[in-house]
């Protein structure tokens, strides 16, 4: 594993993933983006990520489904859920399954970067 935090971003809106990737890479992180939750889950089987940032509402498997797969495939990874819907029930569900944090859209890039950095630090400590 490199010294850079390894981050996966899953959002069916390509522009969200691209903006997050650009900002997180400027902060020194290695980022892969996916607009398909199916493809993201397949990639999780091939590579370990410190942090997965996933939208909740997507075509195909939802962000909750991605979270469940992460907990099975890569239990040391942290998952940050993002959504445009302030649904408290979904927040509680993702928290109960093991999400690290929950961010509402629209979000500030620096806020996301700080949360991702903290989550990556926690994931790396757990992996040792």
N, C-alpha and C positions, 0 to 999 in steps of 0.2 A: 504494500500500500504506500502511496506517495505521501509526502509531507502535506500536500494540499488536501483540504476537506473534499471528499467525493460526494457530490450532490446530484440527485435525480429530481427533475421537475416534470410533473405530469399534469397537463392542462389541455383540454380539447381546443382552447383558443391559442393558436400558435403565437400570436403577438405577446400574450402573457408569458409564455415560456421563454421566448426570445429576449424580452426585457429583463426577466429574472436572470437568465443566463448571463447576459451582458453585465449586469450589475454585480452579480456574485463572482464572476470571473475577475472583475476589477478589484474585488476584495480578496483575491488570491485563491479562490476555490475552483476546483475542476467540476464542470457541470455538463450533464447530458439531459436533453429535453425530449419529451415524448408527448404527442398529441393523442395517442392511442393507449388506453389503459391496458389493453391486451399486450401490446408490444412492450410496455413498461414492465409488466409482470414477467414476460419471457426474459427480459434483460436482467431482472433481479435473480434469475436462476443462473446467470452467467457471471455476474459481477457483484461484489459487495459495495454498498454505498453507506456512507456515514449517515446521511440524511436524505429522506424522500419528502419532497414538498408536493402535495397532490391536491388538486381540486376535488371537491366532493361530488358535485353533479356533473356527470359526463356520460356520453354515449357509451354503451357497453358496461363493463364493470365500473362501479362507482368508486369514489375515493375511499369509502368504507371497505369495499372489496379489496382495493389495493392495500389498505392498512392491514387487513386480515392476512393477506398473502405475505406481506413484509414480516409480520410477526411469526409466520410459519417458516419462511425461507431464510430470513436474516434478522433473527431476534435482537441482535445488538444494534441494529439501525434504529434511528429515531425518525418519526413521521410527524410532519407539520401539515395540518389540514387547512386548505384555503377555500373560501366560498363567497359567493355574492349574495347568499341568503343567510340572514341572521336567525337561523333556526336553532333554538336552544336545545331541543330534543336531539338533533343531529350532533350538536356539540357534546352533549352528555354521552351519547352512544359512542362517538369516536374516542372520548376520554376513557370510557369503560373498557374499550378494546385495547387501549394502550397508546393513543396519540400523545405526542410530546406537547403539542400546542395547536392552537386554532387561530386563524387570522381571517378577518373579514375583508372582502374587496369593497371599495378600492383601498389599497394599502400603500404605505410608504415603503419604498425600496430599502431604505436604511433600516427600517423596523424589521423587515424580513431578513435582511443580512445579519442583523444582531441575533435574531432568534435562531437562524441557521447555524451561525458560529457557535452559539452556546450548545445547541443540540449536537453538533459535530464533536465538540469537546467531550460531552457526556458519552456519546457513542464510542469514541476512541478510548476513553478510560475503561469502559465496560468491556471492550474487545481485548484489552491487555491481559 
